[in-house]
Amino acid sequence: MRVAVIGYGAFGSWLTEQYISLNFQVKIYDRDLEKVEKAVKNNIVKCKSLEDAVADIDVVIVAVPIHEAPRTILNISEKMREGFIVDISSLKKTVYTCLLNLPSRLRPVCLHPLFGPSSKSFTGEKVAIIPVRDYLEELDIAMKLMPGAEFIKMSMEEHDEAMTYILSLTHILSLTISSVLGESSRKELLKLSGTSFRYLINMIEATMNESAETFTSIIFYNEGSAKLYEEIIEKLEEAENLLKEGDFNKLCRFVKEIRETYLKWKSEVHSQ
């Protein structure tokens, strides 16, 4: 299979490695040509223009930042003669219409790999697939591009709503907690940390290792982020007021109510 990876960041680079191991013919392109020139992988074609990258290609993988994806897809559609255009953005609303409106000679595939470049391969990893035109055809090419992955079918709306919590919530919390820890003068926290605190640090490191642009995009371009912020602040203020009242029993009831709500949600999720 002839594949072009457009966007040579951390995940684009990882995809390139995977496709080389699958014996695909691979081209790479990035607007930052220095990234392309520095690529040390063998068996790839380094392209200096988008037009060169999409020429004589079966599949184009769009691995650019969220806010660049719609424009990139449009540019590719103007230069690519035929084949598949695969978007792997973590949010879909901004790109879905672009994919839906591609000319008939181009076939859209809408995927969200639910893992990062630290994974060893596609095997056992989860990938959201959002049907655009022909679901069976789109699933078939997705399975060839990501062999061994588990594909989860959902609508664009379902996907982005889920990402409000899976991505935006974790990034909002990481940003807040990182700020609090960064301003703390206590240097012995990690030495004293137990299991819960280490889990918290792992979550922070998983998100803070992203580029500032990627981190910001996940919050900024998700329409549910603002409401999520409001809900978090509302609960924090409620807990703060109860704490300031100095009434242990009231605060304990508040904790119990939230715990019961969470356990009910958890039970419903596991029963599905």
C-alpha positions in Angstrom: 0.0 0.0 0.0 1.2 3.5 -0.8 0.7 5.8 2.1 1.5 9.5 2.7 1.7 10.8 6.2 0.9 14.5 6.3 2.2 16.1 9.6 5.4 14.7 11.0 4.9 15.4 14.7 5.2 12.7 17.4 2.2 10.6 16.2 3.0 11.1 12.5 6.5 9.9 13.1 5.2 6.9 15.0 2.7 6.1 12.2 5.6 6.2 9.7 7.5 3.6 11.7 4.5 1.3 11.9 3.9 1.6 8.1 7.5 0.9 7.3 7.3 -2.3 9.5 4.1 -3.3 7.5 6.2 -2.9 4.3 4.1 0.0 3.0 5.6 2.5 0.6 5.7 5.7 2.7 5.9 9.4 1.9 6.1 12.1 4.6 5.4 15.8 4.5 5.3 18.6 7.0 5.0 22.3 6.6 8.1 22.5 8.8 10.4 21.1 6.2 13.2 20.9 8.8 11.2 18.1 10.5 11.1 16.1 7.3 14.8 16.6 6.6 15.8 15.4 10.0 13.8 12.2 9.7 16.4 9.4 9.9 14.1 6.5 9.0 15.0 4.4 6.0 12.6 3.4 3.2 10.6 6.7 3.2 10.3 9.4 0.6 10.8 12.9 2.1 8.6 15.4 0.2 9.1 19.1 0.0 5.6 19.9 -1.1 2.1 18.7 -0.3 1.5 18.1 -4.1 4.5 15.7 -4.3 3.4 13.9 -1.1 -0.1 13.1 -2.4 0.9 12.2 -6.0 0.5 8.5 -6.9 -0.7 7.6 -3.3 -3.5 5.2 -2.2 -4.0 6.6 1.3 -3.3 10.0 2.8 -3.1 10.2 6.6 -3.8 13.7 8.0 -1.8 13.9 11.2 -1.8 17.7 11.8 -3.0 19.7 14.8 -6.8 20.0 15.2 -7.1 23.6 14.0 -5.1 22.8 10.8 -7.0 19.7 9.8 -9.9 21.2 7.8 -7.6 23.5 5.7 -5.2 20.6 5.2 -7.9 18.2 4.0 -9.2 20.9 1.6 -5.7 21.4 0.2 -5.2 17.7 -0.2 -8.5 17.3 -2.0 -7.4 19.9 -4.6 -4.2 18.1 -5.3 -5.0 14.4 -4.9 -6.4 12.5 -8.0 -8.1 9.6 -6.2 -7.8 7.5 -3.1 -8.6 7.6 0.6 -8.1 10.7 2.9 -7.9 9.6 6.5 -8.4 12.1 9.3 -7.1 11.1 12.8 -8.0 14.3 14.8 -9.0 14.0 18.4 -12.1 16.2 17.8 -14.3 15.7 14.8 -16.8 18.5 14.4 -14.5 20.8 12.5 -13.3 18.2 10.1 -16.5 16.0 9.6 -18.2 18.4 7.1 -14.9 18.7 5.1 -14.8 14.9 4.9 -18.4 14.6 4.0 -18.1 17.1 1.2 -15.0 15.6 -0.5 -15.4 15.0 -4.2 -16.6 11.5 -5.2 -13.2 10.5 -6.5 -11.8 10.8 -2.9 -13.0 8.5 -0.1 -13.0 9.8 3.4 -12.2 7.9 6.6 -12.7 9.4 10.0 -10.6 7.8 12.8 -9.4 8.7 16.3 -6.6 6.5 17.6 -7.3 6.3 21.4 -3.6 5.9 22.2 -0.4 7.7 21.8 3.1 7.3 20.3 4.3 5.3 23.3 2.4 2.3 22.1 4.4 -0.6 20.6 2.0 -1.3 17.7 -1.7 -1.1 16.7 -2.4 -4.5 18.3 -5.0 -4.4 21.0 -5.3 -0.6 20.9 -8.7 1.1 20.6 -9.7 3.3 17.6 -12.9 5.3 17.3 -14.3 5.1 13.8 -17.0 7.7 12.7 -18.9 6.6 9.5 -18.9 9.2 6.8 -20.2 7.7 3.5 -19.6 3.9 3.2 -18.9 2.5 6.6 -17.9 -1.0 5.5 -15.4 0.3 3.0 -14.1 2.8 5.6 -13.7 0.0 8.2 -12.0 -2.2 5.7 -9.3 0.4 4.9 -9.0 1.3 8.6 -8.3 -2.4 9.5 -5.6 -2.5 6.9 -4.0 0.7 8.1 -4.2 -0.3 11.8 -4.1 -4.1 11.9 -4.9 -5.7 15.2 -6.7 -2.6 16.6 -10.2 -2.7 18.2 -12.5 -0.3 16.3 -15.4 1.4 18.1 -18.2 2.7 15.8 -19.9 6.0 16.9 -21.4 9.1 15.5 -19.5 12.4 15.3 -21.7 13.9 18.1 -21.2 10.9 20.4 -17.5 11.0 19.8 -17.0 14.7 20.6 -19.3 14.6 23.6 -17.2 11.6 25.0 -14.0 13.5 24.3 -15.3 16.4 26.5 -14.8 14.1 29.5 -12.0 11.8 28.2 -9.8 14.6 26.9 -11.0 18.0 28.0 -11.6 17.0 31.6 -8.2 15.3 32.1 -6.5 18.3 30.5 -8.4 20.9 32.6 -7.6 19.0 35.8 -3.9 18.5 34.7 -3.6 22.2 34.0 -5.1 23.1 37.4 -3.2 20.6 39.5 0.1 21.3 37.7 -0.3 25.0 38.5 -0.9 24.2 42.2 2.0 21.8 42.4 4.3 24.1 40.4 3.7 26.9 42.9 4.3 24.6 45.9 7.6 24.8 47.7 7.3 21.2 48.9 10.0 19.2 47.2 9.5 15.9 49.1 6.0 15.2 47.7 7.0 12.4 45.3 9.1 10.7 48.0 6.1 10.6 50.3 3.5 9.9 47.7 1.2 6.9 47.9 -0.7 5.1 45.1 -3.4 7.8 44.6 -0.9 10.7 44.3 1.3 8.7 41.9 -1.8 8.0 39.7 -2.4 11.7 39.7 1.1 12.5 38.7 1.0 9.9 35.9 -2.2 11.6 34.5 -0.4 15.0 34.6 2.7 13.7 32.9 0.7 12.0 30.2 -0.9 15.3 29.2 1.9 17.8 30.0 4.3 15.9 27.7 2.2 17.1 24.8 3.1 20.3 23.0 1.5 23.4 24.3 -0.4 23.8 21.0 -1.8 20.3 21.2 -2.8 20.7 24.9 -4.5 24.0 24.2 -6.3 22.7 21.1 -7.9 19.9 23.1 -9.5 22.4 25.5 -10.1 25.3 23.1 -11.7 23.4 20.2 -14.0 21.3 22.3 -17.4 23.1 22.6 -18.1 21.4 25.9 -14.9 22.7 27.7 -16.5 26.0 28.9 -19.5 24.2 30.4 -17.2 21.7 32.0 -15.1 24.5 33.6 -18.3 25.9 35.0 -19.4 22.6 36.5 -16.0 22.0 38.1 -15.9 25.5 39.6 -19.4 25.2 40.9 -18.6 21.9 42.8 -15.3 23.3 44.1 -17.0 26.5 45.4 -19.7 24.3 47.0 -17.1 22.2 48.8 -15.1 25.4 49.7 -18.2 27.0 51.3 -19.0 23.8 53.3 -15.4 23.7 54.5 -15.5 27.3 55.6 -18.7 26.7 57.5 -16.7 24.3 59.7 -19.5 21.7 59.7 -18.0 18.3 59.3 -21.3 16.5 58.9 -22.5 18.8 56.1 -19.2 18.3 54.2 -19.4 14.5 54.8 -22.9 14.4 53.3 -21.7 16.3 50.3 -18.9 13.7 49.8 -21.3 10.8 50.2 -23.7 12.3 47.7 -21.0 12.7 45.1 -19.6 9.3 45.8 -23.1 7.7 45.3 -23.6 9.6 42.1 -20.2 8.4 40.8 -20.8 4.7 41.9 -24.2 4.8 40.1 -22.6 6.1 36.9 -19.8 3.4 37.2 -22.4 0.6 37.7 -24.4 1.8 34.6 -21.2 1.9 32.5 -20.1 -1.6 33.5 -23.6 -3.0 32.9 -23.6 -2.0 29.2 
